[in-house]
Amino acid sequence: MPNPDGFAYIVQGEQVVISHHGRNATTLRGRRARVFLEDVESEDPQELMARLTGNYRRGNERHARNHPRNQRR
């Protein structure tokens, strides 16, 4: 699975706005925003933002694994 990309975040006062390819994906407020700002320094920012926005998995991984084209893997 390719690494997530296209995420960005902006701190606006007490909240953090996360966007994906220029479109707002989610807004974190309060404790979640503080924890995000701490974690973004130590983790991969793109992967962290993908997890928080729910844009991490599409739900078709199990079906794709069983597809005849992927049986060799």
RATA-V857702 format. One line per field, one symbol per residue. ss: DSSP state (H for helix, E for strand, L for the rest). phi: phi as a letter, one per 30 degrees, with the letter a starting at -180 (. if undefined). psi: psi as a letter, one per 20 degrees, with the letter a starting at -180 (. if undefined). A space follows every 50 residues. Layout:
# RATA-V857702
ss=???
phi=???
psi=???
This chain:
# RATA-V857702
ss=LLLLLLEEEEEELLEEEEEELLEEEEEEEHHHHHHHHHHHHHLLHHHHHH HHHLLLLLLLHHHHHLLHHHLLL
phi=.dddajcbbbcbicbbccbbhicdcabcbidddddedddddccdeddddd dddiccbcjcdddddddedcddd
psi=pqqqrjqqqppndjqpppqolippgrppqcghgggghghhhirohghghg ghijlgqiijgghhhiqhhjhi.
